[in-house]
Amino acid sequence: MGIRFFTPPTVERNVPGMMNKFGYGADARICDRIAGVAVDDLVRAHGSPLFVFDESVLREKYRAAHRAFSTRYPAVQFAWSYKTNYLRAVCQVFHQEGAIAEVVSDFEYAKARALGMPGASIIVNGPYHPVEFLRLAAAEGAKIHVDNLDMLLALESIAAELGRTLDVAIRVNMDTGLQPAWTKFGFNLENLEALRAIRRIGNGGRLRLTGLHAHIGTFVLEPGAYRVAVTKLLALADAARTENSTAIEYLDLGGGFASNNTLHYQYLPGEQMTPSIDEYAEVICDTLRSELPAGMPAPKLFLETGRALVDEAGYLITTIRGQKRTAEGRRAFIADAGVNLLYTSNWYKLRVMTARDARGPLSDAILYGPLCMNIDVIREHVQLPPVSVDDHLVLHPVGAYNVTQSMQFITYRPRVVLIDEAGGVEVIRERETLADVEGPERLPSRLKRV
Ligand SMILES: Cc1ncc(COP(=O)(O)O)c(C=O)c1O
């Protein structure tokens, strides 16, 4: 039995969380079950911390998004954005639902191919790729989106090597009114770089321009920005038709739809701030119809929606392992999951729910992770009831970007489970071991002696 130190009792002023007119906000909820499975049982069987994905939410989100667009604009195709979450089980759920793949590296491409996606069902984005990878993707008929002139010239050489014309799309960045404007990716529209790239493709004689792509930002809370993007892309497609006498077959609007997470600066919970998928669909599809230049065949619409499809399907269960008081007297808890697993805690006030009904007044607390780093703070301020060591907390939504951007900094990465539609729990990634972390390391023999 471990030693329990005596903590002298103190009398302190109760500082309950301020209720606003919406109640206590996003926190202060109980989550004792995920997809019908008791949190306590999940921890008993799989340990803590634990990432949990709910398959029915993945499928519902995909179906709702597909329905929102296809009922308004039937020629739509979703491509699953691998970087958002490339656990094979997650990708495969979306592929089963009908999504093709959107990848940004040779590594992601290999994952998509291994899952059975043919090259032609893979969109390749990204500012740089080694020429060997471009050659492979081109040979396998992938949809390559050209980011810059150097990539364009490399693809012309590859087309010459292969002895055939390659179909490509170009990536375009533009002013959509969003601040700050995303200018890193693709050719700029306003300074005419995009038009020059189109001309080069026409004059080069090796490539055929089939698509235009714009990923205008992420967590875009203003659907009107997509109206600007679609209007500008359609005008550019019309210019391409005149310049190169080839029809643009598709417009790809990238990702960017917000999930129900809450940004740090937002007062209201994300559920009340995030536009619905129908609002995005209405703006995009309406603009595609109303701004289509005369005589231009309607292009196919590609979407690379990431976080809006996966974020809410993901939970992280963590356990309180220690508690203390800060210098100002605030309650502070040390959880066994830190910011190395929760990259998105940088941007979001991740909702913190208790796994049991910890009756009592809510009060302000700080939630630390277990890392020996001052920045390891999951929530600087969170309203929590009287919880204590060994209590489980459930953080949500964490399905987007955390699994792919988590790292073994100081701790191993935890197990990930998927709860299927019948309530069955399957491990989709094991907890890491020392062998996983040290596997690629090599210790020179002269350093083997102690
Ligand atoms: C090219 C591209 N497409 C799609 C996405 C997915 O974006 P989101 O998760 O905002 O939907 C990203 C993410 O950054 C991206 O870079």
The ligand as an SDF file (V2000), in Angstrom:
LIG
                    3D

 16 16  0  0  0  0  0  0  0  0999 V2000
   -4.5050   20.8910  -48.5940 C   0  0  0  0  0  0  0  0  0  0  0  0
   -5.3420   20.6220  -47.4050 C   0  0  0  0  0  0  0  0  0  0  0  0
   -6.5460   20.0750  -47.5760 N   0  0  0  0  0  0  0  0  0  0  0  0
   -7.3470   19.7880  -46.5200 C   0  0  0  0  0  0  0  0  0  0  0  0
   -6.9710   20.0710  -45.2380 C   0  0  0  0  0  0  0  0  0  0  0  0
   -7.9130   19.7740  -44.1010 C   0  0  0  0  0  0  0  0  0  0  0  0
   -8.2820   20.9560  -43.4920 O   0  0  0  0  0  0  0  0  0  0  0  0
   -9.4000   21.0230  -42.3580 P   0  0  0  0  0  0  0  0  0  0  0  0
   -9.0220   20.0810  -41.2850 O   0  0  0  0  0  0  0  0  0  0  0  0
   -9.3650   22.4500  -41.9310 O   0  0  0  0  0  0  0  0  0  0  0  0
  -10.7150   20.6580  -42.9840 O   0  0  0  0  0  0  0  0  0  0  0  0
   -5.7180   20.6630  -45.0160 C   0  0  0  0  0  0  0  0  0  0  0  0
   -5.2830   20.9930  -43.6550 C   0  0  0  0  0  0  0  0  0  0  0  0
   -4.5020   21.8350  -43.3650 O   0  0  0  0  0  0  0  0  0  0  0  0
   -4.8850   20.9500  -46.1310 C   0  0  0  0  0  0  0  0  0  0  0  0
   -3.6780   21.5120  -45.9790 O   0  0  0  0  0  0  0  0  0  0  0  0
  1  2  1  0
  2  3  1  0
  2 15  2  0
  3  4  2  0
  4  5  1  0
  5  6  1  0
  5 12  2  0
  6  7  1  0
  7  8  1  0
  8  9  2  0
  8 10  1  0
  8 11  1  0
 12 13  1  0
 12 15  1  0
 13 14  2  0
 15 16  1  0
M  END
$$$$
